[in-house]
Amino acid sequence: MTSKKQAVIVVHGMGEQRPMGTMRTIVDALWTTDASIELDDSQNRDADGNKSWIVPDIKTGSHDLQRITTPAMRDGRRTDFFEFYYADILDNAKLKNLWRWLMRVIKVKPEFVLERMVWPWTALCFLVVLILWVMLSVLFLGVATQFGIDFWSEAAKQARLSVPGVSFLGAICLILMILVAARINSLRWLLRWPSYALIGLVVYYLIFLTEDLTLRTLVVSFTILLSIATSLIFLPYLGDVAGYLGAHPDTVGRRHAVRERGLQLLRRLHEDPTYERIVIVAHSLGSVVAYDILHLLWEELGPTNENPPERKVREALAAHDHLVQELNQKYGIKRWSAADIARYREAQSAVAEAIRAQGAVVRKDGRKSNAYWKITDFITAGSPLSHAQFLLARGALNFGKLKKERLFPTAPPQVFNDDFGVLYSNDPIDFAADMPLPKTRTEWAVRAPHAYAHHGAVFSAVRWTNFYDEHHPFFFWQGDVLGGPLSGAGRFGQGICDHNVKMTYQRFGSPSRFVTHTLYWTDTNPKSDQVSANVRHMRDAVNLKGS
């Protein structure tokens, strides 16, 4: 008898990631250090924790990306960990793509920016504009020097304010603008050109209106340091973001290559009959990549018109639609309670189980393959999708429109139309005289000759769990500014289970929350006999034990 197996796909985040680097740390958190896992053979646990082995496997398409496999648990279930690696595709990020993406971000209308992101967005805008002003000023001075023109000495004779005075006034004005604009949405325009002009004025004064050689040297040195930071820090990390999120002719090829590699891995796992369940754990930019791939794969392998579902799957989809209708009538656009989110997740699990029990079906074109939908859970950590309103769309209204058009799948999914939910049928209602009339269109779709789930309904069968660490509203480096909540009618749906995990770790002998973006699977509890909440919740979400 073949033992039951499940696959966990790890999707790394932005930056110059090492192959299998992220996966090994996640395996350590989810498997190796979890003493509550009951193993089939006690010899498979030693002083380092639960054992696992690295096995060559070409499913990933690379010999550098091998599979980590575990021994069987008491119920016979085994787990294979794979990494979907894409850093090599986005590695050759061009500086122009980064600046193009940054300019797009700073030109976003201030009213589109989420309230909790006003200060981080403003800081990014100021940094970009400051770099541009300083670089242009130094370049201008360099050109002038070649022609024997000395702006410094002549201009400095006319200076009336001290350097500290101008700097102090500039800082006060900027802080006042930030505080006002953060609280009054209608005044957020103050964050734009007036503040950028003020930065230019301060830079102009510091460079042109002083004869202080030390200050000039500091300004030029600062520009050089910013250039080095751009090439060594911003480009390797934000370059990946710009290369994937920035849709331009010279990034389309890379975006396609990233998605196609992920699709190939998932296709191979779905075609392998030894796997019963697949879980995707995605971090940072990887959550955006995995989200796109899920949407594409659902149309290909889900119970859509490409793979007409049988009666049991239709019934599960209909039950899902009835529950969503009930919850929508109960809550409207308000947040669902934890108990009702749990009910919704049970409905999603029922759809996934019905698809698993059905197995492969004859496709619309008459072919039958071994592949059928096996993904049950999507776990995101530190996801930029929280900022989709201004990163992927043009404000809340445009974001809502794109969700209704099913470009962005939600949980629960958008309805097919006013008559149907996820499950729909284009067949005319035609019942025999001895059959009861259906009360709803959904009931009719269960019995109709042809009925399917629509192409944007991936989260009718996939539970979505999101982890974030709410950053400080002003000192945004305290926590995770890149991630955020995803649940809610104005975000990606009320059916997402959000976990705000406040992570604190020891830094130089004292508690710290400095940039926690990469700590979601790190045990930060100083007590060796206890596990931090973020790891505990992550284990529950992935649910290797199947409890």
HUGI-V893123 format. One line per field, one symbol per residue. ss: DSSP state (2 for helix, 1 for strand, 0 for the rest). phi: phi as a letter, one per 30 degrees, with the letter a starting at -180 (. if undefined). psi: psi as a letter, one per 20 degrees, with the letter a starting at -180 (. if undefined). A space follows every 50 residues. Layout:
ss=???
phi=???
psi=???
This chain:
ss=00001111111000000000222222222222000000100222110011 01111002220000001111001000011111110022220000222222 22222200022200222222222222222222222222222222220000 22222200000022222222222222222222202222222022222222 22222222000022222222222222222222222222222222200022 22222222222222222222200011111111102222222222222222 20000000002222222222222222222220000002222222222222 22222222000100000100000011111110022222222000022222 22220000000000000000001100000000000000002222222000 01100002220011111100000000010000000001000010001111 00001110011101000000000000000000222222222200000
phi=.dddbbcccccdcdjdddeiddddddddddbecddddccdbdddbbddjd dabcbeacedibddccccccdddddidbbccbcdcbdddcdddcdddddd ddddddcddeddddedcddeddddddddddedddddddddddddddcicc dddddddcdccddeddddddddddddddddddccedcddddcdedddded dddeddcccbcddddedddddddddddddddccdddcddddddcdddbed cdddedddddddddddddddddddccbbbccbcheedddddddedddddd bddcddbeddeddddddddeddddddddddcicddddddddddddddddd ddddddddidbddedjdbcddadbdcbbccbhddedceebdcbcjddddd dddddidcdbbdddddadcccddbbcdddbcdddcddddbddddddcdeb bbdddcceddbbdccbcbbedddcdddcjbddcldcdkddccjdddccbd cdcbbdbhibdbbdhceccdccdcddddcbcdddddddddddhddid
psi=ppqqqqpopporbrrmqqpjggghhhggghfgjniipoqhoiijpahibp qrqppppjhijpiinrppqqrqrhjipqpppqpopjhhhjhlpqhhhghg gghggijpphiipqgijggggggggggghgggggghghgghgghhhjkpn hghghhhiphqqghgggggggggggggggghhhohijiiiichghhhhgh ggggghghkqjohggggggghggghhgghghhggghfihgghhghonrhj iggggghgghgghgghghhhioiiphqpppoppchhhgghgghggghghg irlaihmpqaghgggghghghggggghhhghcjrqqrhghhhghhhhghh gghhgghhaqrprhjiqpriprpiphqopqplpihhkhhihirmrgghgh ghghikhoqrorqqqgaihqdgprpjqqpnqrhjpqpqhrhghhhhiqho qrqrijkhjiippoppproprphgmiinbohharqiqqhidjqijpopon oopprpokjqqqkonjhjjhjpojpiphjqpqhghghgghghlhik.
